[in-house]
Amino acid sequence: MLATLAPRAYRRRAVTAMVAAEIIYDYLDGLTESPSREAPQDGAQLFTAFTDAVAPLLPRGGDYYRHHRRSEHCYLEALVTTVRKSLAGLPATAALAGVLHASAARGAAAQLHIHASSLSDTEELERWAQLHAAGTSLQWREFLAGAACSVLAVHALIAAASDCRTTYEQALQLDEIYLSISVLPTILDSLIDGHGNTPGARVGHIRYYDDRETLAPRLVSVIEDVISRSRDAPHGAHHVMTLVGVLAYYTSAPAASAELVQPVTAHLGQQLQPLLAPTLAMMRTWRTAKHLRARWRSLYARASRRAA
């Protein structure tokens, strides 16, 4: 959806950069999920690949696997090269360089702090989030959620770099909008995935909230912030529809109707009417079709085995 904002002449480059950047981020997230006590600097060195990727005008940070036992250097190098080469060919990359690098560094730092908290208590994580949330419209819990998923902001900035008219100030505004939008996937995924409180369920980000009664008002505040900031931003309606799409995706999930989840999602849904209704209907139709297709494939496979 963000790639559609790129002018057609640069859209292929933008899509290539976005896809490769997403793969790097997800790959490094998994690689650093269980940090090593013996080499705590490992994660920071690995995530240098992500910040290097979005900074084609700067020299690379060196050997990404310096402190890591595994060696997949060529794979990561190839992805970094792909992003750098694609970004270097976009007309506004130089103008947006500082914002792109800072946005990527924020996401990397959030992942590293979240993963490091698994080795100790969350006090250091909270201190980091409070420090960096101070200059934003978000409280520390929401800032942490947004920063952890702010690869979405990087994608938005890549699309913006495809337009030669994008200014540095507009890029800062765009980064703030998508930092706030990024709050929703982190929290809603955690809320819906851990709704049952069953053994093995991932509690995720909602563990930072003392009770769920405070959750809905905080997310409503985030939504209002996105809408307010989007009014004066280029392609503002597009950004609001991205927000609507994120909310519709999660609230259309079967688990969103669970007793512990429904009050929160219902409260959020009220803020985005009437835009949410048709989007929600489309998402529910897509989920139904996906379920039916999987069921059809299962039946077909069973019939084929019987015939054999």
N, C-alpha and C positions, 0 to 999 in steps of 0.2 A: 504494500500500500504506500509506503514511504517512497519507494522507487518511482512511483508515478509522478512525483513532484519534480523529478529530474527532467530537464529538456530532452527531447527525443534523441538529439545528437550525442548526448553523453549518458544516456540511460543504461546502455550495456556496460559501460565502465563502472557506473554507480552500483549496479546489481552485482557485478563481479566483486567489487570491493566489500559490499555489505555481506555477501554470502561467505566470503573467505574470512572476514572479521568475526562473523558469528561463530564459524567453526573454530577459530583460534580461541575465542572466549570460552566456548563450551568445553573444548578440549583441555584448556588450562584449568578451568573450574574443576573438572574431574581429576586432573593430574595432581592438584594441590588440595583436594578435599580432605585427605588424611595427612596433615603436615608431619614432618619428621622432627623429632626432638634432637636428633644428632646434627641435622643441617637446617636450622630454622630459616636461613637465608635462601633456601632452595626455591620457595614459592615466589619470593620477590624477584629472583633472577629469571625464573620462568616467565613471569608476567611482563618482564621487559619486552618480550616478543610482541605483546599486544600494544604497548605504547609505541614501540618501534614501527609497527605496522601502519599506524595512522599518522606517522610523522616522516613522510618521504623526503623532507628537506633537511632532516637531521641525520647524523651518522648513527649506525646501529649500536646497541648496547653490549655487543659481544656474545660470548658463548652462553646460550640460554640454558643448556644442560650442565653447566659448570659444577653444580652441587647435587646433581640428580644421578641416580644409579642407572636409570634406563637411558638409552641413546637412540632417539628418533629425530636427530638433528635435521636431517634432510626434509622430513615431513613438515616440521614447523617452519623451517627456513623457506620452503616453497610457498607456504601460506602467507608468510610475512611479505615475501617478494611480490606475490600476487596483489595484495592490498596496496603496497607502496607504489607499484607500477600503475595500478588503476587510478589511485588517488592523484598521482603526479600528473595524470592527463586531464584532470578536471580543472576548469578555469578559475575557481575561487579557493582552491586548496591553500594557497599561500596566505590569503587574507584570513582564513579561518584556522590556520595552523595552531595557534595558541589555544583556542577553544577546544579543538579536536583532541589535542594532546592532554589537556586538563580533564576533559570528560572521560577519556580512556583511563587515565591515571586514577581517577576517582573510583571507577568501577573495579579496577584491579585492586586498589587498596581495600575496598569494601569486602571483596571476596577473601583476601588474605586475612583480614581481621576476623571475619566470620569463621573461617576455617581454623584460625589460631585459637579461637575461644573454645574449641573442642578439647584443647589441651589444658585449659585452666578455667577460671570463672569468667564472667562476661563484663567485669568492671572495666578492663582496658578497652573492650569493644564499645561500651557505652561512652567512655571518655572521648574516644576518637569520633564517634558519631555526634556527640554534643558539640565538640569543637568545630566540626565542619558544617553542622546544621546551623550554626549561629548566623551565617551570612545568607541564609535562605528563608523561605516562607514555611519551612517544614520543621516539625519537632524531631527530636533525635531518632525516635523509632521509625517514623516515616522516611526520614532522610536515609537511614540505613537500608530500608526496604527499596527505596528508589535507586540508591547508589549501587546496590547489589545487582539490579536489573538494568542499569543505565547504559548497557550496550545498545539499548533502544535509542538513547540520545545520540550515540555515535552514528547509528544508521541515519537518523534525521539530519545530522550534520554532514554526512557524506552526500545525501541528496541535495542539501543546501550548497555544498561545494560544487555541484554540477551547474549552478546558475551563477554567471559572472556578475550579476547584480547584487548578490548577497554580501552584506557588510559584516564587519566584526561585531558590531552592536546587535545586529539581527541574529547572529550566531549565538551570542550570549543569551538572548531572549529565548531562542529555540531550545538551547540546552536546559534552561530553567523549566520550560514547559514540559519537556520530555523526561526530566528528572522527576517531576511530579506525576506524570502519566505512568512512569515505571514503578511507582509505589504500588499500584493496583495489582499487577501480575504477581508480585512477590507475596503480598498479603493474602490475596484471594486464593492463590494456589495453596498456600499454607492452611488457610481456613477450611477450604473444601477438602483437601487431602487428609487433614487431621481431624475432621469433624466428629468421627466416631469415638475418638479416644480409645481405640482398641489397641491391644498389644501389637507393636510393630508399625503402627501408624506414625507418619512423620508429623511432628508438631510444628516444626519450622518456625517461621518468623512470629507467629502469634504468641509464642512463649514469652515475648518481651512485653506483652500487655497483661496487666494484673487481672482484668476482667473484660469480657466481650462487649459490655455496655458502652465502654469508651471507644470501641473500635469503629462503629458506624459513624458517629459524629466526626471522628478524625478523618475518615475516608471521604466523608461529605465535604469537609473543609478542603481536602486535596482536590476534589473534583471542581469545586467552586474556584479554586486558585487557577486551575488549568483553563477553565472557561474565561475567567477574567483576563488572564495573560494572552489568551488566543485572540481576543477581540482586536488588539492592535498589532498583531503579528501577521507577516505575510502568510497566506494560505491558512488563516486562522480556522476556517470552517473544516478544513482537512484534518487539522490537529484534533479538533473536537470529535470528529467522526472516528479518528483512531482511538480516542478515549472510549467512545461508545462501543466500538468493535471489541476492545479489550474486555469491557464490562459484560457485553453480551456473550462473549466466548465463555467466560467463567460462570455466569448466572444461568446459562443454558445447560450446564453439566447436570446430570441426574442428582449428584450429591448436593447440589445447591439448594435443593428442596428439603434437606434434612432439618430437623427441628432446631439444631444449634446454629445452623448457617442461614436459614431463610430470613430471620429478622434483619440480619445485616444486609444481605443482598437486596431484600425488598426496600429497605431504607435508601440504599444507593440508587436503585432503579427509579425511584421517584424524582431524583435530581436531573435525570436525563430524558424525561419524557418531553415531547412525543417521539424523539429520535430513536429511543431504545426499542420501542415496540416492533417496528418492522425488522430491525437488525436482529433482535432476539428471535423472532419468528424464523428468519433465515438460518440462524445458527442452530435452532432446534430441528429444522428440516434437514440440515446438513448432518447433524448427529444421528437422526433417525435413519437417513439414507446410508450413512456409514455403518450403523449397526446392522441394517438389513443386508448390506453387501457382504459383511463379514459372516453373517448367518448363512447366506446363500452359498458362499465359498465353502463353508464347513459342510453343508448338506451335499454339495457337489463332490467334495473330496470323499465323503463317506460313501456316496453312490458309486464313485469310481473304484473305490477299494472293493466294494461288494461285487461289482461287475468283473473285476480282475480275478 
